[in-house]
Amino acid sequence: MRRAFLLLLLVGVCFAQPALAQVNPFRGSRGVPLTKADLTLLNDATNRLLARPELNVGATESWSNPQSGASGTVTAGDAVRFKGLACRIVQYQNVVPGPNKERSATVKWCKTTGGWKVG
């Protein structure tokens, strides 16, 4: 019984992993939600920003989805240390159609051996 439970738990964790690849700093926001395509574009902009060899405070990447009407910017904030990791504060400013058009969020990203992860 215990072995079957552990196997089910392992399978569940494996299937849950792809969802972690896309970070949504606007989960729970009121108004029109970001689409899956919006989140892909937002995450691509974040990856481009964090991949810069010389990342200065205030550096920005933009994204836009003409299909949903959503767009935004991803801006590098201060470099910080968290639990021994080199991290970067990242600010998100997005505009979506409908009520509560403007949204902002701040996320701490930390560089790990497996890449950048939310800290």
MINUNU-272191 format. One record per residue (C-alpha): residue number from 1; residue in one letter; x, y, z. Coordinates in nm, 2 decimals. Last residue first. Layout:
N
<r n="NUM" res="A" east="X" north="Y" up="Z"/>
...
***
This chain:
119
<r n="119" res="G" east="1.32" north="3.30" up="-0.48"/>
<r n="118" res="V" east="1.17" north="3.24" up="-0.82"/>
<r n="117" res="K" east="1.41" north="3.03" up="-1.02"/>
<r n="116" res="W" east="1.68" north="3.11" up="-1.28"/>
<r n="115" res="G" east="1.88" north="2.82" up="-1.42"/>
<r n="114" res="G" east="1.95" north="2.47" up="-1.29"/>
<r n="113" res="T" east="2.27" north="2.56" up="-1.11"/>
<r n="112" res="T" east="2.07" north="2.83" up="-0.95"/>
<r n="111" res="K" east="2.03" north="3.20" up="-1.02"/>
<r n="110" res="C" east="1.76" north="3.36" up="-0.81"/>
<r n="109" res="W" east="1.45" north="3.56" up="-0.93"/>
<r n="108" res="K" east="1.27" north="3.79" up="-0.68"/>
<r n="107" res="V" east="0.93" north="3.90" up="-0.81"/>
<r n="106" res="T" east="0.76" north="4.24" up="-0.81"/>
<r n="105" res="A" east="0.41" north="4.28" up="-0.96"/>
<r n="104" res="S" east="0.22" north="4.54" up="-1.15"/>
<r n="103" res="R" east="-0.12" north="4.55" up="-1.32"/>
<r n="102" res="E" east="-0.29" north="4.81" up="-1.54"/>
<r n="101" res="K" east="-0.62" north="4.73" up="-1.70"/>
<r n="100" res="N" east="-0.83" north="4.68" up="-1.39"/>
<r n="99" res="P" east="-1.14" north="4.65" up="-1.61"/>
<r n="98" res="G" east="-1.11" north="4.53" up="-1.97"/>
<r n="97" res="P" east="-0.80" north="4.48" up="-2.19"/>
<r n="96" res="V" east="-0.47" north="4.40" up="-2.03"/>
<r n="95" res="V" east="-0.17" north="4.62" up="-1.94"/>
<r n="94" res="N" east="0.13" north="4.49" up="-1.77"/>
<r n="93" res="Q" east="0.41" north="4.62" up="-1.55"/>
<r n="92" res="Y" east="0.65" north="4.36" up="-1.41"/>
<r n="91" res="Q" east="0.94" north="4.44" up="-1.18"/>
<r n="90" res="V" east="1.23" north="4.20" up="-1.13"/>
<r n="89" res="I" east="1.45" north="4.18" up="-0.82"/>
<r n="88" res="R" east="1.76" north="3.99" up="-0.91"/>
<r n="87" res="C" east="1.93" north="3.71" up="-0.72"/>
<r n="86" res="A" east="2.28" north="3.57" up="-0.65"/>
<r n="85" res="L" east="2.22" north="3.28" up="-0.42"/>
<r n="84" res="G" east="2.35" north="3.23" up="-0.06"/>
<r n="83" res="K" east="2.00" north="3.21" up="0.09"/>
<r n="82" res="F" east="1.91" north="3.53" up="-0.09"/>
<r n="81" res="R" east="2.16" north="3.78" up="-0.23"/>
<r n="80" res="V" east="2.04" north="4.09" up="-0.41"/>
<r n="79" res="A" east="2.08" north="4.26" up="-0.75"/>
<r n="78" res="D" east="1.85" north="4.56" up="-0.77"/>
<r n="77" res="G" east="1.58" north="4.59" up="-1.02"/>
<r n="76" res="A" east="1.55" north="4.46" up="-1.38"/>
<r n="75" res="T" east="1.24" north="4.56" up="-1.57"/>
<r n="74" res="V" east="0.99" north="4.34" up="-1.74"/>
<r n="73" res="T" east="0.74" north="4.53" up="-1.96"/>
<r n="72" res="G" east="0.39" north="4.47" up="-2.07"/>
<r n="71" res="S" east="0.13" north="4.38" up="-2.33"/>
<r n="70" res="A" east="-0.22" north="4.24" up="-2.35"/>
<r n="69" res="G" east="-0.45" north="4.29" up="-2.65"/>
<r n="68" res="S" east="-0.53" north="3.92" up="-2.66"/>
<r n="67" res="Q" east="-0.44" north="3.85" up="-3.02"/>
<r n="66" res="P" east="-0.19" north="4.14" up="-3.05"/>
<r n="65" res="N" east="0.02" north="3.98" up="-2.77"/>
<r n="64" res="S" east="0.30" north="4.22" up="-2.66"/>
<r n="63" res="W" east="0.63" north="4.19" up="-2.47"/>
<r n="62" res="S" east="0.89" north="4.43" up="-2.36"/>
<r n="61" res="E" east="1.23" north="4.39" up="-2.20"/>
<r n="60" res="T" east="1.38" north="4.65" up="-1.97"/>
<r n="59" res="A" east="1.71" north="4.74" up="-1.81"/>
<r n="58" res="G" east="1.65" north="4.97" up="-1.51"/>
<r n="57" res="V" east="1.92" north="4.82" up="-1.29"/>
<r n="56" res="N" east="2.19" north="4.69" up="-1.52"/>
<r n="55" res="L" east="2.23" north="4.34" up="-1.66"/>
<r n="54" res="E" east="2.56" north="4.29" up="-1.84"/>
<r n="53" res="P" east="2.56" north="3.93" up="-1.96"/>
<r n="52" res="R" east="2.19" north="3.95" up="-2.05"/>
<r n="51" res="A" east="2.01" north="3.62" up="-1.98"/>
<r n="50" res="L" east="1.79" north="3.77" up="-1.71"/>
<r n="49" res="L" east="1.63" north="4.00" up="-1.96"/>
<r n="48" res="R" east="1.58" north="3.74" up="-2.23"/>
<r n="47" res="N" east="1.43" north="3.50" up="-1.98"/>
<r n="46" res="T" east="1.19" north="3.76" up="-1.84"/>
<r n="45" res="A" east="1.08" north="3.85" up="-2.20"/>
<r n="44" res="D" east="1.02" north="3.48" up="-2.27"/>
<r n="43" res="N" east="0.82" north="3.45" up="-1.94"/>
<r n="42" res="L" east="0.59" north="3.74" up="-2.04"/>
<r n="41" res="L" east="0.55" north="3.60" up="-2.39"/>
<r n="40" res="T" east="0.46" north="3.25" up="-2.25"/>
<r n="39" res="L" east="0.23" north="3.41" up="-2.00"/>
<r n="38" res="D" east="0.05" north="3.61" up="-2.27"/>
<r n="37" res="A" east="0.01" north="3.29" up="-2.48"/>
<r n="36" res="K" east="-0.14" north="3.11" up="-2.17"/>
<r n="35" res="T" east="-0.38" north="3.40" up="-2.14"/>
<r n="34" res="L" east="-0.35" north="3.67" up="-1.88"/>
<r n="33" res="P" east="-0.66" north="3.71" up="-1.67"/>
<r n="32" res="V" east="-0.92" north="3.98" up="-1.74"/>
<r n="31" res="G" east="-1.02" north="4.15" up="-1.41"/>
<r n="30" res="R" east="-0.89" north="4.10" up="-1.06"/>
<r n="29" res="S" east="-0.55" north="3.95" up="-1.01"/>
<r n="28" res="G" east="-0.53" north="3.61" up="-0.84"/>
<r n="27" res="R" east="-0.23" north="3.50" up="-1.04"/>
<r n="26" res="F" east="-0.05" north="3.81" up="-1.16"/>
<r n="25" res="P" east="0.31" north="3.69" up="-1.11"/>
<r n="24" res="N" east="0.24" north="3.40" up="-1.34"/>
<r n="23" res="V" east="0.56" north="3.18" up="-1.37"/>
<r n="22" res="Q" east="0.57" north="2.93" up="-1.65"/>
<r n="21" res="A" east="0.81" north="2.64" up="-1.60"/>
<r n="20" res="L" east="0.64" north="2.53" up="-1.28"/>
<r n="19" res="A" east="0.34" north="2.39" up="-1.47"/>
<r n="18" res="P" east="0.58" north="2.15" up="-1.65"/>
<r n="17" res="Q" east="0.66" north="1.99" up="-1.31"/>
<r n="16" res="A" east="0.31" north="1.88" up="-1.20"/>
<r n="15" res="F" east="0.32" north="1.57" up="-1.42"/>
<r n="14" res="C" east="0.64" north="1.44" up="-1.25"/>
<r n="13" res="V" east="0.50" north="1.53" up="-0.90"/>
<r n="12" res="G" east="0.19" north="1.33" up="-0.97"/>
<r n="11" res="V" east="0.38" north="1.03" up="-1.09"/>
<r n="10" res="L" east="0.60" north="1.04" up="-0.78"/>
<r n="9" res="L" east="0.30" north="1.07" up="-0.55"/>
<r n="8" res="L" east="0.13" north="0.77" up="-0.73"/>
<r n="7" res="L" east="0.44" north="0.56" up="-0.69"/>
<r n="6" res="L" east="0.47" north="0.66" up="-0.32"/>
<r n="5" res="F" east="0.11" north="0.56" up="-0.26"/>
<r n="4" res="A" east="0.16" north="0.23" up="-0.44"/>
<r n="3" res="R" east="0.47" north="0.16" up="-0.22"/>
<r n="2" res="R" east="0.28" north="0.24" up="0.09"/>
<r n="1" res="M" east="0.00" north="0.00" up="0.00"/>
***
